[in-house]
Amino acid sequence: MTLLPVADGARLLGIHPKTLHHWLKEAHMFLVTHPTDARSKCVTEDHLQQVANLHGRPLQAFRPLDATSPSLVPSQVSVPPVAENEAESASTACSFLTTQGSEADLLQRLSGLETKIATLQEQFAQLTLALLQERERSVEHRLTTDVSP
């Protein structure tokens, strides 16, 4: 089990740490106390992956610069250091395979996005209509107060 500080986990998802806290709370997942610094809260790699899947967020590959990186806390698994060029080529190959292997998943996510856009368009139209009605009432009110002697 690998632990990541909440800020690093949020960065991997491309979201704000408060959003990650909110998403974890919604999914009934809890933060873990850092093994060497009780003030720091961490998220497990498994929980981070689950949250990414739930919200359709790509999880960027996290590669520490060296094995003693303080932001990655291995509790049971140790990863040997990898040369930078090897890590980049492995990351590129892995992302290519993931993209090819999850085409159906991407199509499903795209369909979900289209549905969300349609909902947002409808809400925007309703808000615009409400704003126009309020402006019309305001103008009518001004006209009636200006006409009176």
VOTI-770773 format. One line per 10 residues: their letters; for each residue x, y, z of C-alpha. Coordinates in nm, 3 decimals. Example, Ala and Ser with C-alpha at 12.3 -4.5 7.8 and 13.67 -1.06 7.14 Angstrom:
REM VOTI-770773
AS> 1.230,-0.450,0.780  1.367,-0.106,0.714
END
This chain:
REM VOTI-770773
MTLLPVADGA> 0.000,0.000,0.000  0.144,0.335,-0.105  0.050,0.660,0.068  0.052,1.004,-0.093  0.003,1.340,0.076  -0.338,1.484,-0.010  -0.185,1.775,-0.205  0.014,1.535,-0.424  -0.289,1.314,-0.479  -0.495,1.615,-0.583
RLLGIHPKTL> -0.217,1.727,-0.818  -0.217,1.385,-0.985  -0.590,1.419,-1.047  -0.558,1.780,-1.161  -0.793,1.908,-0.889  -0.775,2.122,-0.576  -0.698,1.940,-0.248  -1.033,2.054,-0.102  -1.209,1.888,-0.397  -1.021,1.565,-0.323
HHWLKEAHMF> -1.126,1.587,0.042  -1.488,1.634,-0.071  -1.475,1.343,-0.318  -1.320,1.111,-0.058  -1.588,1.207,0.193  -1.864,1.140,-0.064  -1.717,0.797,-0.137  -1.687,0.718,0.237  -1.309,0.685,0.208  -1.093,0.814,0.487
LVTHPTDARS> -0.753,0.978,0.499  -0.462,0.801,0.663  -0.218,0.965,0.902  0.136,0.994,0.767  0.354,0.728,0.935  0.629,0.970,1.035  0.437,1.299,1.069  0.098,1.274,1.240  0.014,1.629,1.128  0.008,1.521,0.763
KCVTEDHLQQ> -0.284,1.336,0.612  -0.239,1.096,0.323  -0.452,0.912,0.072  -0.385,0.555,-0.036  -0.303,0.485,-0.397  -0.607,0.252,-0.415  -0.845,0.520,-0.287  -0.697,0.771,-0.531  -0.754,0.530,-0.819  -1.113,0.466,-0.708
VANLHGRPLQ> -1.189,0.839,-0.685  -1.034,0.894,-1.028  -1.258,0.621,-1.173  -1.570,0.752,-0.997  -1.522,1.103,-1.134  -1.380,1.010,-1.473  -1.048,1.181,-1.405  -0.724,1.059,-1.557  -0.469,0.972,-1.292  -0.128,1.102,-1.397
AFRPLDATSP> 0.171,0.878,-1.342  0.363,0.971,-1.029  0.737,0.917,-1.047  0.949,1.036,-0.755  1.287,1.178,-0.846  1.460,0.932,-0.617  1.368,0.649,-0.383  1.388,0.878,-0.077  1.128,1.126,-0.199  0.933,1.248,0.105
SLVPSQVSVP> 0.605,1.284,-0.084  0.574,0.913,-0.163  0.558,0.691,0.143  0.592,0.320,0.064  0.464,0.119,0.354  0.512,-0.231,0.212  0.622,-0.196,-0.150  0.963,-0.065,-0.251  1.034,0.044,-0.607  1.389,0.034,-0.741
PVAENEAESA> 1.515,0.364,-0.888  1.470,0.391,-1.265  1.676,0.595,-1.510  1.489,0.905,-1.628  1.482,0.802,-1.997  1.357,0.453,-1.909  1.083,0.599,-1.690  0.969,0.836,-1.966  0.953,0.562,-2.229  0.772,0.328,-1.988
STACSFLTTQ> 0.525,0.602,-1.901  0.461,0.677,-2.271  0.414,0.309,-2.354  0.183,0.261,-2.056  -0.033,0.560,-2.148  -0.054,0.437,-2.510  -0.170,0.092,-2.397  -0.417,0.242,-2.154  -0.564,0.463,-2.427  -0.598,0.173,-2.670
GSEADLLQRL> -0.738,-0.061,-2.408  -1.001,0.176,-2.275  -1.158,0.310,-2.594  -1.501,0.186,-2.485  -1.452,0.356,-2.150  -1.358,0.680,-2.325  -1.670,0.661,-2.542  -1.883,0.609,-2.233  -1.719,0.907,-2.061  -1.774,1.118,-2.374
SGLETKIATL> -2.142,1.024,-2.372  -2.164,1.125,-2.007  -2.000,1.459,-2.087  -2.248,1.522,-2.368  -2.533,1.461,-2.124  -2.381,1.700,-1.871  -2.335,1.967,-2.139  -2.700,1.935,-2.245  -2.805,1.975,-1.880  -2.583,2.282,-1.838
QEQFAQLTLA> -2.722,2.436,-2.157  -3.076,2.389,-2.027  -2.986,2.544,-1.692  -2.814,2.834,-1.867  -3.123,2.897,-2.081  -3.345,2.894,-1.771  -3.117,3.139,-1.589  -3.106,3.367,-1.892  -3.486,3.366,-1.914  -3.516,3.444,-1.542
LLQERERSVE> -3.269,3.733,-1.580  -3.460,3.877,-1.875  -3.790,3.852,-1.684  -3.635,4.029,-1.386  -3.502,4.308,-1.609  -3.844,4.347,-1.767  -4.007,4.376,-1.424  -3.745,4.630,-1.319  -3.804,4.844,-1.629  -4.182,4.828,-1.584
HRLTTDVSP> -4.144,4.927,-1.221  -3.926,5.227,-1.314  -4.174,5.335,-1.584  -4.469,5.319,-1.347  -4.285,5.518,-1.075  -4.162,5.783,-1.324  -4.510,5.841,-1.473  -4.684,5.910,-1.146  -4.716,6.288,-1.064
END
